[in-house]
C-alpha cells in the first residue's frame, strides 16, 4: 500500500489522499476536494484513479467528486445512508465492508458516526496499519458535531472503535489542525510534556510534509482519549464546578467537546 497525502492549502486546511496498489498502479482517492492536485499527483506517479471514497457528506469533502469522476470514470463510494446527500454514489458501505484497491490493498470500512451520522473511516490492517479518519479523529483532536452530528455518538466511536485499534496504527486525518489542537491539549492539561514537546517541534510545519502520528501518540496528546487524566478532570472542574470529582468518561468527553467548540 502506497499512501500519498495531498495538502490542499485551502482555508479549511484539508488533506486529500491517494492510496495506490504498487503492483497495478490503481488508486483510491479519499475526499479529493482539490481535484487538480489529486489528478496531477496521480499522473506524476503513473497511477489510475479507479475509485473515489467520501468519508462524509460535507462539501469540503465531496466538492471534487464530479471533476475527478468526469476525468477518470472512477466509482464513488460512501456511507450507505448518504445516498441522498452525496450525488452519484455507486457503492454504499457498511461496517466491515472491504474496499479493494488493485491486487494488494484491502481497507476495512468503519461506521463512525458523530461528526455526521453518515461518516466512514477506512482502516488498513496487516503490516502497515493506518486509519483514514476524515473529520472524526484529528491529530490531537476530535471532530465537531455542528452540522448533522451527535456528541454522544462521537464519544461511542472514540470509546468503542478508535480506542480498540492497535497502538501502531498511523493516523491520516481530513484536516491539518495539529498546532491548534495541541494548544487546546495544553490549555486542558498544562503538564502534558509530550504535547508541549510536539508543539515546539511542529510549530510552523510544512503541511506538504506533515507529521503523521500513531494512536499510541494520540493516546498521550489527544484530550479526547485522556478522559481519566487527573489533570484534565481537575481543569475541567474549574470550568464546570458541578462536575463530580470522579466523573465518567462520557461526561468528560462531552464537556471537552463543549469547550473546544468555543476555544
N, C-alpha and C positions, 0 to 999 in steps of 0.2 A: 504493500500500500504506500503510495506517494501522496503526501499532503502538501498542497500549496495554499498558504494563507495570503489573501489579497486585501491590502489596505486600500479602502476607497478614498480616504482623505476628505470625506464629506463632513457636514456639520454634525451629523449623528454619530460619527466615528464608527461606521460599520466595518466589520470584517466580512469578506466573502471567501468561499473556499472551493478549491477543486481537489477531488480525490480521484487518483488515477490508478489503474492496473498497470504495473510495469511491463507485463507481457504483451498486452494487446493495445495499450495506449487509449483505451476507453476511459472516459472521465465522467464523474458526477459533479455537478455544480450545486453548491448549497447557498441558498439565498443570494443569487447573483445580481444584486441591485445594480452594481456598476458593470453592465453587460459588456461594455467595450474593453474594460480591463480584463474581465474574465475571458472573453474571446481571444484577446491578444495573448494572454498568458497561455491559453491552450495552444494557440498557433506556435508560440515560441518553443513549447515543449514537444510539439508534434502530436498532441492529444486530440481525440474526437470527443466532444461533449455529447453523450447519448442520453443523459438523464439530468433533470433539474429537481432538486428537493427543496421545498419550503418548510422551515421549522414551524412557522405560524403565519397568520394571515395579514399582519401589518404591512403597510405599503412599503416601508423601507426594507422589507424582506422579499416582497413579491414584485416590486416595481420593474425589475429587469427581465421577468419571465418571458414576456411576449417577444422581445427583441432576440433573446437567446434562442428561443424555440423557432422563431422565423428563420434564423440563420443556420440552425443545426438539425432541426427536426426532432429534438430531444423530447422524451416523455416527461410529464410533470407528475411528481409525487408529493403528497402532503397528508396530513391527518385525515382520516376517513370522515370526520364530522365537519370538515372545512369545505366540502364541495360547493356549498352555496356562498362561500366567502372568497374562494380562490378560483378564478375563471380557468377553465380548460384542464382541470385535473384529469389525468389518465389512470392514476392508481391511488386509492385511499389506503393509508397504512394504519394498522392497529398494533397494539403492544405485542412484541415478539416477532413481528414480520421481519423478514430478512431482505435487505436491499443488496443485490449483487452488482458489482462493477467489474466488467471483464471476466477473466478466469480466476483471479486470485483474491479479490476483495469481497468480503461479506460484512455487512453492517446491520446491527440489530436496531429496530425501531423501538424506542421507549415512549410510552404515552405519558407525557409530563405536564399535566395541567397546572395552572397557577398564573403565569404571566398572561396567557389566554387559556381558554378551556380546550383549545384545539392545537396544542403545542406538541411537537415531536422533537426529541433528541435522538441523535444517532450514536451508537456505541460500537466501537471496534474492539473485538476481543482478541485473544491469541497473543502472539509475541509482542506486537506493538498495540498496546491498549490506548484507546482515546475516546473522548466524548466530544461531539459537536453539539454544543448546548444552547445555541440560539440565544434567546433572551430569558432563559430560565436561570442559568448559572453564569455569572461573570467572574473574572479574576477578582477575588476579594469581595464579591458582592452577589446580590440576587436581583432578579428582575422585578419591576414594579407590577402592580395589578390594576393600573388606571383604566385601561381600555379593553374591558371584557374579561378581566382576570378575577381571581379569588385568593385571598391571602391564606385561608385555611388549606386550600388545595396546594398552594405553593409550599407550605410547610410540609404537607404529606409527601410531596415529590422529593423534597430535600431529605426528610427523615427516613422514608421508606425505600427510596430508589437511589438517589445520589450517594447517600452515606453508605450504602451497601456495595458500591462498586470498589474494585481493587485500588489500593492507595497509589499505585504507579500509573494510573490512568491519566493520560495527558488531557488538558482542558483547552478546548478551542471554542471560545465564546463568540457571540454575534457582534460584539462591540468592544472597543478599547476604552475601558473606564478605570483601568487599574490604579492610576495615581490617585484619583479622587476617592475611589473605594478604600484604598489603604489609609487615606486621611480619615475617613469615617471609622475604620477599624481603630485607629489610634485615638480618635475622639471618644470612642466607647471603651477602649481597653488601652490606656496610656502606657502600660507596662509590657506591651506586646513587642518584644525585642526583634523578632523576625520581621514583623510588619514595618517597623522603623528602619531596619536594615534594607529591606527591599525598596521602600520608598526612596531612600537615599540612592540606592543602586540604579533605580529605574527612572529617576527624575529626568524628564526631557528625552525619554527613549524614542528611538526611531520606530514608528509603528510598522514601517516596511520590513523591519527585522525584530518583531515583537517578542517579548519574553513569553514563554509557554510554561505554565505551571502544571502541577500534578494535583490530584486530590489529596495527597499527603501534605503538600504545601498549603492547599486551601484549608485543610483542617486546622492549620496553625494561624492563618492570616485572615480568614473569612469569618466575620462575626456571626453569619447565618449558619455556620457549623459549630460555633463556640457557645452554645446555649447553656452550658453548665459552668462556664468560666466564672469564678467568684468576682473577678474584676468587672466583667461585663454586667453581671447582675447588680453589683454594688452601684455602678454608674447609672444603670437603668432605674434603680430605685430612687436615685436623686431626682430624676425627672418624673417618675411615677411612684410617689410615696405610698400609695395604697397597694403596690405590688408586694406579695408575700416575700418573706426572707428567702424562702426556697421555692421559687415559682417553677411551674412545669415548663418544659422546653417549648411547648406550643405558645404559651403566653409570652415568653421571652422573644420568640421569633416574631410574633405579631407586633409587639411594641418596637422592636428594632426596625421592622419594615415601616411602621408609622413614623418613626424618627427620620429614617432615610428619605422618606417622601419629601420632607421639607428641609433637609440638611444641605 
